[in-house]
Amino acid sequence: GKRCEDMKLKVQQAAREDVYRDIVRVSERYRGDIHGVIVPEGSVCRIVAPGGAAYGILRGLGNLSEPVINMDERLRNLLHLNDGDEVDFQFTTAGFWGQFRWAWSASDPAYRVAARLALLSVVLGAVGLVLGLFSLRGCH
C-alpha cells in the first residue's frame, strides 16, 4: 500500500453513528501521503500509533480542519490510546490482504460475516476442484 507521512493528531471520541463501524475521521488536510496525494475517503487503512496498529476506514471531518482524529473506544483500545492524547499517526492504504484482514475482524458483523463466507466459498471451491480432478484421473 501507499505510506503516508507521520502526523501528530489529537485523539477524540467518534460520533455516535461511527461507533462499532471501524470509521476513523481525519480532515482531508491530514490525509496526505509522502507525495502530497490525498488518501481517498473511504479507503481501508492500516493505522499505526506508538502503542499499536489497527485497520479502519478513513473518512473526512467535513469542514473541520483541526489536527484531530476521531475514533471509537474499540479502536482506541487496539491502539492503546486515550481520548485527548496527541500522538503521531501513520496511515498506509491497505491492499487486498489488508482489506481482507480488516473485514475478517471488523466490529460490524455484516463485514465480518461476508469475509468469512467468502473464505468458506473459496475453500469449498478448491475442494470441489480437487475432487473433480481426482474423478477425471480415475476415469482414464
JOHU-V674987 format. One line per field, one symbol per residue. ss: DSSP state (~ for helix, > for strand, _ for the rest). psi: psi as a letter, one per 40 degrees, with the letter a starting at -180 (. if undefined). burial: 1 if it has 9 or more other C-alpha atoms within 8 Angstrom, else 0. A space follows every 10 residues. Layout:
ss->???
psi->???
burial->???
This chain:
ss->__>>__>>>> >>>__~~~__ __>>>>_~~~ _>>____>__ ___>>>>>>_ _>>>>>>>>_ _______>>> >_~~~~~~__ _____>>>>> >>>__~~~~~ ~~~~____~~ ~~~~~~~~~~ ~~~~~~~~~~ ~~~~~~~~~_
psi->ihhiiihhih hiiiideehf efhhhhidde eiaeeehhhi hehhihhhid eaiiiihhii fbeheigihh iiddddddef iiheihihih hhhhaddddd ddddfidhdd dddddddddd dddddddddd ddddddddd.
burial->0011101111 1111000111 0111111100 1110000110 0011111110 0111111111 1000001111 1100111110 1000001111 1111000111 0111010100 1111110000 0000000000 0000000000
